[in-house]
Amino acid sequence: MQYSFFQRWFPHPFVSVLVGVSWIMLAQSLEVGSLVMALILAIAIPRLIRPFVERTPDIHWLPSFKLFLVVLWDIVISNLRVAKLVLGPTDKLQPKWFRVPLETKHEQVNTLLAMIITTTPGTVTAGIDQDRGDILVHALSTEDVDEEIRLIKMRYEKPLMEIFDVQTGDIA
């Protein structure tokens, strides 16, 4: 396969930006040495992973950014709720296991959905069951399982399907 100059040096431009910005944030410096190292890493790491990630999926960026903000907000709010639950009386805890039915068999959508659920404090995914078409979730405390499922589907699954342009029942 023939690559352009840009594709050769930046096979995954978004990864390059993430790596470079991450390095600058870790170094906590905008000195020339830190910027040069960020540039070197931003070029080298995506080139090293190219054989493993040959094609990145086409995604819609605006819904991705919106979902990022929703997840960030939910993580902050969930941290506060979990702290209140854990530091308060334990008799108020209502831990529950429940299954979230999946709308699609699209691997990226379902994997990202499980990751988002896991990163939100108070919930943990135990596994994706593609054959059954659901994700097993443990919630630290919930009174209404149906409402939890509805929120997960509305806040995370629906936007993920929009990001990857996936319809109900699609397989990838």
Secondary structure, DSSP 8 states (H G I E B T S, - for coil): ----HHHHH-SSHHHHHHHHHHHHHHHT--SHHHHHHHHHHHHHHHHHHTTT--------HHHHHHHHHHHHHHHHHHHHHHHHHHHS-GGG---EEEEEE-S-B-HHHHHHHHHHHHHSTTEEEEEEETTTTEEEEEESS-S-HHHHHHHHIIIIIHHHHHHTT--TT-B-
